[in-house]
Every structure is written in structure tokens, then in C-alpha cells.
Amino acid sequence: MWWELDWLEHRARLTPRKTAVIEEDSGKVWTYTELNNRALSIASWLHHKGVKKGDRIALLSPNHISYFDLLFACGKMGAIFVPLNWRLTDSEIKEILADCTPILIGFHPKFEVLRSQLANNTFSSFLIGDTSYEEIVSYPIDTALKEEIIETDPLAMIYTGGTTGKPKGVVLCHRSIVWNGINTIISWGLSMEDTTINYLPMFHTGGLNALSIPILMSGGTVVIGSDFQGPKAVESLRQYRCTIVLLVPTMYHTMIQTEEFQRSSFPFMKIFLSGAAPCPLQIYEAFYKKRLAFKEGYGLTEAGPNNFYISPEDAQVKRGSVGKPMLFNSIKLLKSDGAETKADEVGEILIKGKHSFSFYWNQKEATKETIQEGWIHTGDLAKRDEDGYFYIVGRKKDMIITGGENVYPLEIEHWLATHPSINEAAVIGLPDQKWGEAVTAFISIKEPFTLDEVELKRYCETKLGRYKIPKQFICLEELPKTHVGKIDKKKLKEIGILL
């Protein structure tokens, strides 16, 4: 039944007056009782509107309390929450809506123009973040609302980034979200004493499911961040006495260059976490110099997204490692011939656990390709050292085959990032008649420095084998980013082909 899966109901009973959520910009505070009552009111309102179990409820909003409101409300009545990536184009959002066919969509006032453009006869809409929304979250609670829900029923559908094709709707059931939370809390040692600020977009699994849900499940506090700015982030980390935070490498890259970061001692922080993309070693060094605990993790929408644990002490010795599999999931690496890798051999990451996704919405073949005999084939490559620590090498699709040799871009990117004049670096393979693919590096330069190709190649020769050295260096003012802050290699390939 729903109350057996409704951990928020139980958390509100255990710690009713504990602060659950704070909004960074407004300073508004909600206790666990208030958070649970908002979800109960919205579930009652949705039921009154005719929403049934299995119906999709979408949301188009910047980071806002409504993400938690709707996710927990859907959990109480069996509906499926679909957060929409507002950074997509109007046509891309329309494609997603045509795929998931929501019965109801919540719009933040920031997107009211888009609301009128998307209006049709297949769904209704409502505004969040205004006075009418306050009436919804105060709607009379229907105590008779008790839908039959089992742990394998869908709870959320998060669309992938679509960098290699159209976005896919990743269906996460109650069990997968709960077990990601349990696994994270136990493996990472989270408690009700922890506070985090979330700057990652909440339409993404990193913003919603990586740290926010586990922190709330453990009874801690989540501060909802708005637009990320390095100086502001440092001040908020101190103001709210955050103990743990998850950011992407591009955010850390911005933050460590601020005067505020250099001045702050972060007295309450236990650990800084990096995710979404492999982290340049120069960021490790910036935290190490300030004697701050820093480590990175690995995950994806389809699994977790939390899968590994490494202690802060081991992260200093094993820089670049994501650690070892967490308590309640299994990892193995497979070579192209299907055999498991030995120490220091590269293979595709396969993941198994109760935190795994259920299926891709309306894509049976893609589901069969990804889930085989209970294992998720991630398409990501990694290696494991003799001590059992895992290192992410990169995406399988990003591996460059040049002159018959396999080249992993991450190794080159890490080395280029150590150059004092280079701001950012990304490496891809471009079509080449002689080599098959030509190793190509895109870089941005710190002002007021200049670099030429001869100097860059000499720098690479001190560390890299000849076949790994980029055949071409392309300098851009800034490298393009995806909606979650990763460097957009699909866009770089388009740029490279046009040049």
C-alpha cells in the first residue's frame, strides 16, 4: 500500500519540526510536517482534478519547492512525475510532451509565454510559484485517498540529455528511488545533521535524486539553490552551514578561481563531491592546498545515480578514482569479447542493483539493449586497479580509434588541463582519411596568455605517447556546455567538421 512506501510520511512523523527545505533566494523554510502536508494537499487536488494512477504530471520550472511537492504528491497517489528540461528548445520540449503525454503540466511564471504556445486539448496546465499555487498546496486533505501502490510502480520519468539522439524517458519506480537513497545514506554515512545546497538543475537526476532525496530521507536539510555563481555559492555554503555539496566540474572550475573561495575555510564542510563528468586533477589540487576533503563519483539516470564510495583520505591517494561499489549494488567491467577485465584493463561498466531503472518509455528495443540479464550496460568505460579502485576512462562512443590504436580522451584532457595557461580542454576524434580518426583538442586560454600549436605539442610529448598527441588544437573563447554543465562534445564535433 502507499503508506508502506511513503517514507516522507514516516520522516515527518519522526522529525516533524526539523527543517527539511530552505529556498536560497527567498529564505523560505519548510519543516518535514509542512513538506508532507503540501504533498498530501496536492495529491488531493490532483485526485479532485481527475488524475489517476499512472497518469503523467509534468513540470517546467527552474529550481523550486514544487519539484518536491509534485514528486511526493505523485508518490502518494500513483501518478508519474515528469520534470522537463527548460533549457531545451520549444520544439524539443514539444517532442518530449508528445512522447510522455502528460494529463497536467505545472508552469513557473518564468515560462508563461511557453505555456500559451504549448496549450492544446491533450493536457491542462497550472501555474506554480504564485498565489493560486499557494491555494493548491493548502487544498483540503482527502484522508480517504489511499491508492494501491507497489514498489515496482513508476514514480518518476526523467529524460536523458539526448546528446547522442532524441532524449529517452527513463522510468524510475518507487523501489529504484528508495534504494538509491538507502544505499547512499548507508554507504556515504549521511544523517539528519547534514545540510546541502543544490545548484544542479532539478529536472536532472543529479539535482533531484543524487543528493537531495537521500538527504531528505536521512532527515537532513536541502537548500534549493538558484543560478550558480561562484562567489554566491561560497557565501551560501557558509551561511547555511552546509556539510556536503555536489557540483559538476565546470562549477568547481568557476568557484576555485574566486577570491571568496581563497578566503574561506569552510568550517562546516565534511566533503565536496563532484559528478556528471570526470573531474580535472587541477580541481583536486585546489582543494588539497586548502586541506578540504574532495572526491568524485559516478552515476547515470538509469542507475542510481550513485554507485561508488571512496573515503576522502583514499581520494587524495587515488586521485581520479570514484572508489569501490557501494554497499547495495554490483559493478563489473566487460571487454569487447564479453570477458571480464583484469587489473588496469579497460572495459564497459555494467551495473546491477535495486536502484536500477525499469525501462525506457515507449522504447522496448532500447530497453532490451541496455538491460541484459539484469545488468545495465552503461556505454561508459572504466578500469580497476589492483586494489579494487575504479577509474572512469570515458564514454564508449567517445573512444578514438586512430591508426588502429585506442585513445581515451580523458587521459589527454587531464594532461592539457595541467598547463598553467589552459582554462578548459576537451578532446574528440574527427574523421580523417589517413588515420580513420584524428585526435583533436579544443581548448580555451586564460587571459592574458597565448599558446601556439608547436608549444602545445611539445607539452604533450612530455607525458603522452606519440599516437595520443592531438593532430590539431582548436582554440575557442569558451567551450560549449550541455544543460547540466558538461562540455558538449557533440557541439564540438559539429564545430570541428565545419572548420
N, C-alpha and C positions, 0 to 999 in steps of 0.2 A: 504494500500500500504506500501512498505518497509520503505518509509521516515517517515510515521506516527509512526513506531515502532523503528526507528533508533535514539535512544537517544544520541548516540555518535556524530552523525552528528549535532544535536542541541547543545550539550555541546561544541563542537568545535566552533560553531558559537557564543556562549555566552562568552566563555573564551578562545579565540584562542591561546593566548601566555602563558597561565598558564601551569606550569609544570604538566604533567599527570603521567609520569612514569620515574623512575630512576633505573638503574641497579647497585646493590651494588658493585659487583666485579670490573666492568669497569668504573663506574661513568658516563656512558652514560645517556643523558637526552632527553626525548621526550615531546614536548608540545601536547596539545589536537589537534591542527591542524595537527601536524605530525602524531599522532596516528591514526587520522581519515583518512588521506591520505594514510597511509600504508595499512589500511584495504580496502580502495577503490581500490588501486593498486592490492592487492592480489585477491580481488573479480573479477577484470577484467582479471587477469591472469588465475584464475580458470575457468572463463567463456570461455576464449580462449582455455583452455585445454579440454573443453567439459563437465565440471562439471555442472550438472543440479540440480534444486530444489529437495530436498530430498536425494541427494547423501551424503554419509558419507565421511568426511575428517578427518583422524586420525593424531595424533601427538605423537611421542615418544621422549621426551626431558626432561632434568632437568629444573628447573625454568628458564624461558627465555621469552623475549618480544614476541616471536612467539605465545605463548598461547593467548595473547590479539589480535595479528594480525589475527590469524585464527578464533577465536571466533567471532570477529566483522566482518570479511570478510564473514563468513558463514551467519551471520545475515543479511547482505546486499543482499545476493543472494539466500537465502532459503536453503542452504546446512546445514548439521548437523555436528557439531564439536564433535569429539570423542578423548579426551585426554587419553592416555594409561599409565597405571601404570608400569613404567620402573623397579620397584623393584620386579615384578613377574618373574617367570622362563620363559625361552623361550617357553616351551610347553603351559604355561598358557596364554602367550600373543598370541600365535597362535590360541588357543581356542577362545579368545575374537575376534580376527580378522575374524575367521570363522563365528562367530555369527553376527558381525556388517557389514561384507563385505564392507569395505571402497573402494572407487574408487581411492583414492590417500592417501599416508602417508608421512608426514614430519619426517625426522630423524635428530636428533642432531649428529654432528660428533662423539660424545662420543659413539654412538650406531651404527657406520658404519658397524662393523662386523656383528651385528644382522641384519642389512639391507640386506646384501647379503644372509644371512641364510633364511630370510623370503621372498626373492624375488620369485614371481610367476607370472602367467599370469592374475591374477584377479585384481591386482592393480598396479599402478605406484608409484614411490617414488621420493622425492626430499630432498635435504639437507637444513637445516636451520642453521643459525649462521656462514655462510661462505660468500665469495664474490658473489657466484651465488644467494644466498638468498637476498643479497642487490639489485640485479637486479630485483628480483621478487617484492620486496616492493617498487621499483621505476618504475614498469611497467606502461605504459601509461593508464590513467584512462578512462574507457569507460563510457562516460556521458549518453549513451543510455541504460545502464544496469539498468532496473527498474522492478524487478520481483514482481509479485503479491504475497504478503505475508500477512497472517492474524495472529492474536495474538496466536492462538492455534497451529500454525505450529511448529514442533520441531526445536529447535535451538542447543541443546547440548545433548549428551548422556554420562553420567558418570557411570562407572561400580562400583558397590559396592565392598567392600573388600573381600567378599567370605569366611568369617571365619566360616560360617555355611553351606557351599556348594559352588557351582560354582558361580562366580560373575554374577550379573544381570545388564543389561543395563538399567539405569534409564533415561527415556526420559523427558527432561525439555523443555517446549515450551517457546516462547518469553514472554508470559504472566507471567509464573511462575518466570522467572529470573527477569523481570522488577518489579513485585510486591514484590519479596523478597527485592529488592533494595529500593523501595519506603517505604515499611514497616520498614526496618532497619534505613533508613535515618531519618524518622519522629519519630520513637519510641526511637532511640538512640541519636537523636539530632546531626547528622553528618552535616558537612558543608564543603565549599571549603577551610576552614582554617585547615582542618585535614590532617595529614600525617601518613601513616602506613608503616611498613616494613613487608613483607610477607615471612615467612620461611616455612610455610606449603606447602606441595607438590601441585603444581597447577593442577595435574591430579585429585585431590581430591576436593570435593565440598567446604571443609573448606578453601583451598588455593585459589580457583578461585571465589567462589560465596558468601562466608560468609562475607568477609570484603572488598576484592579488588574491586568487582563490585560496591557495594554501595558507596565506597569512590570515585571511578571514576565518578559515576553518580552524586554525590553531588559536583563535581568539585575539589576534593582534590587531593592528590599525593600518589601514591603507589610506594614504593621502593621494587624491586624484590630481595629478599634475596636468597642466595645460600645455602651451607651447614651450618646447625645451629651449632654454638659453643657458649657456654655461655659467655665467655669474649668478643668475637667479637660482639655478639648480643647487649650487653650493650653499647659498643662503638658506634655501628651503630644507636641505638636508640637516643643517644645524638647527634651524628654527623648530622643526618638528621632531628633533632628536631621533632621526632615522637610524636604525641599526643595520639595515640591509637594503640594497638597491640593485636593480637590474637595468642596465643600459646597453645600447649597442655600441660597437667600436667607434662609429663616427661621432656619437655623442661624447664618449670619453675623449676622443681626439680634440674636440672643441673645449671640453671642460678643463683638461690639464694645462691648456695654454692661457688660462685666465689668471689674473692677479689674485682673485678670490680663492682659487684652488691653492695657489702657492702660500697664501697667508693662513689657510685653515688647517687645524689639526684634527678635525672631525672626531671629537671626543666620544661620541656615542656609537660610531660605526663599527660593527663587527666585521663586515665583509662587503666589498664591492664585487658585483657579478657582471660578467659580460656575456652576451649571447647574440643570436641571429646570424653572426658571421665570425669567422676566425679573427682573433684579435692580434694586431701588430705587437711585436715584443717591446717596442718603444713605450707602449702604454703600461706594460708590466713594470718597466724600469721607472716610470714617473711615480708610480705608487710605492715601489720598493724604496726609492730615495726618501719618501716621506714616512716610511715604516707603516704603511697602510696595507691591510690584507686585501688581496685582489686575486680573483680566479675567473675562469670562463667555463661555460657549459655548452651542451649541445642538445638540440631537440628540433622537432618539426611539428606542424599542425597535426599530422597523422599519428604521432606518438608522443604523448606527454603533454607539454613539450619538454619535460625534464627527464633525463635519462642517466646522468652521471653524477658522481660526487668526488670531489678532491678537497683535502684539507688545505687551509691557507699555507701551512708550512710546506706541504708537498708541492703546492703550486709554485713556490719560489724555486724549488729544486728542479721540478719537472715543468719548466716554463713552456706554455703552449699546449700542455696536456689538459684534457677535460676530466681526467681521472679514471675511475672504475665504475662499472654499472651500479646503479642504486639498489636498494635492498629488495624491491619487488619487481624487477624487470631483468630480462636476459638480453645479452648482446653477443653477436658473433660476426666475424668478418669472412666473407667468401671471395675467393679468387674467381677469375672468369671461367675456369674449368669446373667450378662448383665445390672445390676443396676448400677447407678452412685454412686460413693463413697461419704461418708460424711467426715467431717474433720478428718485428721490423719489416714484415711483408705487407704490402698494401692490398686491401680488399674492400668490397662493398659492405656497408653497415646494414645488418639485419637486426630488427628489434622485436621482442615479444613481451607482452605483459597485459594486465587488465586495463592499463591506461591507453591501449591502442584504440584507434578509431574504428567505426563499424563498417562504413562503406562510403564511396563517393556517390553523391546524389545524382540519379539518372545516368550513371556511368558504370554499368556492370563489368564491361571489359577492362576498364582502367582499374577497377577494384580487384579483379582477378589477377591482373599483372602485378599489383602492388602487394596484396596479401596472399601468400602462398604457404600452405600448411601451418597457418597461424603466425608466420613471420612476416613483418613489414619490410619490404625491400625498399630502402630509402633513396637509392641513387646517389648516396654520399660515400666518399672513400675515406678510409682511416687506416692507421697501423697501430699495433700494440707492442710496447717494448717488453723486455724480458721480465720486468717487474709487474706486468699486467696493466700498465697505464696506457690509455688510449690517446691518440693524437689525430685530429681531423686533418685530412690532406686536401679535401676539396670535393666539389661535385663531380660525379662520374662524367657528366656531359661537358664539364669544363676541362677535363684532362686533354692535353695537347699531344698529338702524335706527329712528331716532326722527324723526317728521315728514318722512320722506323723506331724511334726512341719515345718512350712515355715521359712526358714532362708534366709535373704538378705545379700549377701556377702559384700556389700558396708559398712554396719554398722561395720562389723568386720575389714575390711580393714582400715577404718578411725581410729579405735582404735589402731590397730597394728602400724600404721604409726606415732602415737604419741610417741612411745617408742624411747628414745634417741639413741639407738643402731641400730635401724632398718632403712635401706635405702629405701627399697620398699617392698610392701606387696600386695599379691593377694590371693583371697580365691575362691575355687571351690568345687564342690561336686564330689566325686569319688564313683564308685559302691561299695556297702557293703552289705553282706548277712544279717547282723543283723539289720542295720539301714535303708537300702534302699540306702541311700547316706551318706557318711561320710564327714563331714566338714573338708576340708584340706587347710592349709595355706602354700603358697610359700613365702619365704622372702629372701632378700639379706641384709647382715650385713655391717654396716660401719666399716672400719678399724680403730683401731686395736681391736675392740670389739669382744667378743664371747658371745653366748647365748645358753642355753640348753633348752630342751622341758619343763622341770619342771618349770623353771623360766618364760617361755613364757605363760604357762597355768595359773600360779599364777597371772601374769599380766592381763590376760583376765578375770579372776574371779572377779577382782575389778570393772569391768564395764559390763560384758556380762552375760546373763542367761546361765545356765549350758549347755543347748542343742545347744547353739551357739558357744561354745568354740571348736576350732579345735581339732579333734581327732589325727591329725598328723601335724607336722611342717616340711617342706622340705626346706632346705637352699640351695640356688643357688648363684653363684658368681654374676650373673646378670639375671634379669627376661627377657624372650624373648619379643620382641616388634613386632607389626604389621608394615605395610609400612607407617602408619600415626602416629606412635609413641605411640599407645595404647599398654598396656600389653596384650600379645597374650594368652588368656585363652585356646584356642583350643590346642596350643602347650603345655601348662602346663598340660592339661588333658592327652595328649599323654605321657608326661614325668612321670606323676603320675601313670598311668596304667602300665608302664614298670618297675617302681621301686618295 
